[in-house]
Amino acid sequence: MTLPRRRFLQIAACAVALPAVSRVAKAQTYPSKPVRLIIGYPPGGSADITARLTGQWLSERLGQPVVVESRPGAATNLATEAVVRAAPDGYTLLLVAPANAINATLYDKLSFDFLRDIVPVAGIIRFPNVVVVNPSLPIKTIPELIAYAKANPGKLNMASSGNGSTIHMSGELFKMLTGINMVHVPYRGGAPALTDLISGQVQVMFDNIPTSAEHVRAGKLRGLAVTSAARSEVLPDLPTVADVLPGYEASAWYGLGAPKGTPDEIVDKVNKAMNEVLADPKSQARFKELGASLLPGSAADFGKLLAEETEKWGKVVKFAGVKPD
């Protein structure tokens, strides 16, 4: 039997429209079960704190639990790969961090392409590092640090939480812009690096501000400057590195990502919920306590940040010849 042409065109149009209708229907019912938020870090650090606060507040708005799942290892690559391989249905999200942008260049061979295989969903927060030195050093400012390092090449040890970490790369960017020589000493985490800095085993660190601020206030460490473009309310007396090195900026940041192929309608729904969280005075106050600024905006805004950070840190990785642990 031959179908009339008009009837054939109606059937064809319906077939084309079905996938779009299905996506909309899924978005309308999403989420109908718990959502996993996977992080590439162990419990206790700033990533874990951010993920748990975010999960709690998103749960309130999405109407389903957002369960934080820690998968540390391979500099966050294990967690990223788990999300890349997950079903693109919005039920598996990634806490995206600077390590993702750095690893794109740091590792020669990965089983995924970060910018291609992870869809940006929403930004969360950004917070600076702080340049801290052991108080025994005769250094109180960034110009004095540069002068001391040039007068004593290779004699300053710069601690970090590991090769390719934001703490490490903040220092490498500083070295690249100043031409100084400090010896990088990688540790397996920020806590042991900070312990050795306080005891004088190493002399300099570009540490996350939430973990160093109390030590600076207590006089156990001397803060020289913060690495953000503007001063931090947590340590308001400290200038910025950019006051001496215009254009210098290095900060840690977190956001949400999803597997490639996640429907736009679901991305938009999570993005809207995240922006509602960031507009809530309760969450604003809590993030402020951590010394963080907020990253509201569209999924495209967060995607732009990811592309810019990947390009920026790629140049630093290549210049410094950094290799993974």
Secondary structure, 3 states (H helix, E strand, C coil): CCCCHHHHHHHHHHHHHHHHHHHHHHHHHCCCCCEEEEECCCCCCHHHHHHHHHHHHHHHHHCCCEEEEECCCHHHHHHHHHHHCCCCCCCEEEEECHHHHHHHHHCCCCCCCHHHHEEEEEEEEEEEEEEEECCCCCCCCHHHHHHHHHHCCCCCEEEECCCCCHHHHHHHHHHHHHCCCCEEEECCCHHHHHHHHHHCCCCEEEEEHHHHHHHHHHCCCEEEEECCCCCCCCCCCCCEHHHCCCCCCCEEEEEEEEECCCCHHHHHHHHHHHHHHHCCHHHHHHHHHCCCEECCCCHHHHHHHHHHHHHHHHHHHHHHCCCCC
